[in-house]
Amino acid sequence: MSIQKQERRDFIGMAFGAVAAVGGAFALVGMKKSWDPLPSVKAAGFTTVDLSPMQPGEFRQVEWRKKPIFILKKDDSMKANPKRDIVIGDGNYIVTIGLCTHLGCIPSWSPSDKLFKCACHGGEFNADGMNVFGPPPRPLDIPPFKIDGTKLVLGEEGPEYKKLVATV
């Protein structure tokens, strides 16, 4: 075999190898992109709530991941609970997932009684989200959150959340 034919075969082999390597790299990039969650899915995982306009005693309900979230700014008549309260500035807040821990019904806030009342089976939770009457086996759950100034970021585990979960 002549030297020219051997060089041509080497060139064709190296060209094929280069094309295969580039194709493999593109395939790996495509596979990684298909495994990553879509930006719309990532954005749906976080909900930001500005707590600065809330007044003492005010109750607010927001939605996070299709679940109701109860936010209550405690007033002077509600005693502080360091195991459940979130302190932001001069205010104490309670943040819970608004689903009864008995069967998942949505309790309602009764400001006159300062209780969350579940109409389905008569369960009651106090202003701290602690079960005080009826069949609920445990307090209202606390969603993962992070504090960013006066904003509450639901869906991200910040140091405040980790501290609350460690004390429960």
Buried (B, 14 or more C-beta within 10 A) or exposed (E): EEEEEEEEEEEEEEEEEEEEEEEEEEEEEEEEEEEEEEEEEEEBEBBEBEBEEBEBBBBBEBEBEEBBBBBBBBBEEBEEBEEBBBEBEEBBBBBBBBBBBBEEBBBBBEEEEBBBBBEBEEBBBBBBBBBEEBBBEEBBEBBBBBBEEBEBBBBBEBEBBEEBEEEE
